[in-house]
Amino acid sequence: MDSVEKGAATSVSNPRGRPSRGRPPKLQRNSRGGQGRGVEKPPHLAALILARGGSKGIPLKNIKHLAGVPLIGWVLRAALDSGVFQRLLLERARYVWVSTDHDEIENVAKQFGAQVHRRSSETSKDSSTSLDAIIEFLNFHNEVDIVGNIQATSPCLHPTDLQKVAEMIREEGYDSVFSVVRRHQFRWSEIQKGVREVTEPLNLNPAKRPRRQDWDGELYENGSFYFAKRHLIEMGYLQGGKMAYYEMRAEHSVDIDVDIDWPIAEQRVLRYGYFGKEKLKEIKLLVCNIDGCLTNGHIYVSGDQKEIISYDIKDAIGISLLKKSGIEVRLISERACSKQTLSSLKLDCKMEVNVPDKLAVVDEWRKEMGLCWKEVAYLGNEVSDEECLKKAGLSGVPADACSTAQKAVGYICKSNGGRGALREFAEHIFLLMEKVINSCQK
């Protein structure tokens, strides 16, 4: 279980380097947010994810795909599903905002259901601080009482973390809450170059080195989120007043700014990330579109008018591995391609071609096998695959799929169609099924 620790402090450095001097004075609240003559309403809590287009390290890192999902998509999913970012408890509108200066980031944010604040050029510079961008956002949104600044680079964030922090602020009266993680790391003093000194231990006695289980460790900010009330932010602080920290589980504390090895970060997200409100189910059927997924979409015609297609042996191996794992694999195409040509591939899969309504066929297969949609995976790449992609429990597209198909899925492969996308999607299924098995064993 996540543990929530509360620690008030009298001084802390803020992003501009100025220490706060105790708790700032309380501001008078109007009837909209609290103290006043009108009916008291709960404070308006808004999530704000800062996602500038410029990046010195990885270009457009915030929307680069991590485990098949744009990096910012992981935190947006958690924030939206938490249900705490709204002005009134019964209000349908979700106040999850992305502050950006880039069109592509804006499109991804809206695709996930977030609202977008287009930040100015003044707050989009390399020298601009997070606080500058948050203050600019508040200047346009007088209705916001509390800002939950969530970092786009924390893909293992879960809704429960945000729900508990919101409770700390709304019900326990904290002015600011920030995330920390517990580390068991011994620290030593730094020796300046050219100076003859010896290093000194900072948090241990070398003669009595504690075992990990005998030492509580230390708390470090992990940068996942910073919640603060409006009056603190307007005074130039993200941390101050009556402060508390929220301790995140170590496995959920993944920061892409630190975890620069993208493949390692992907493995951690697949194991510990949040995949949505509905629990994953074991996949029993994978349906793959033939043209553009199994093949690269190219058709060659011989001199005697026979159709020739090509596929990647990696994809054939992927199909074999899926079948050995007990997952049925079936192929589908809206084109009247030659079954004789396809059978020559020796993939030993049931297939349907010349299909005008793919959803109807896949639904028939699903019912025939006695499956729910959550037990079906679908790999498609065209507009005609859109409905199947939306219905399936797991959905994926090759990297070169059309934009309509890409918007309908949960996983976008790094590989193109006919170039290993099916094998890659198979590996993704295996990793998620391992997650399902582990959750059942707990």
Secondary structure by P-SEA (a helix, b strand, c coil): cbbbbbbbbccccccccccccccccccccccccccccccccccbbbbbbbbbcccccccccccccccccccaaaaaaaaaaccccccccccccccbbbbcccaaaaaaaaaabbbbbbcccccccccccaaaaaaaaaaaccccccccccccccccccaaaaaaaaaaaacccccbbbbbbbbbbbbbbbbccccbbbbbbccccccccccccccbbbbbbcccbbbbcaaaaaaccccccbbbbbbcccccccccccccaaaaaaaaaaacccccccccccccbbbbbccccccccbbbbcccbbbbbbbbaaaaaaaaaaaaacbbbbbbbcccccaaaaaaaccccccccccccaaaaaaaaaaaaccccccbbbbbccccaaaaaaaccbbbbcccccaaaaaaccbbbcccccccaaaaaaaaaaaaaaaaaaaaac
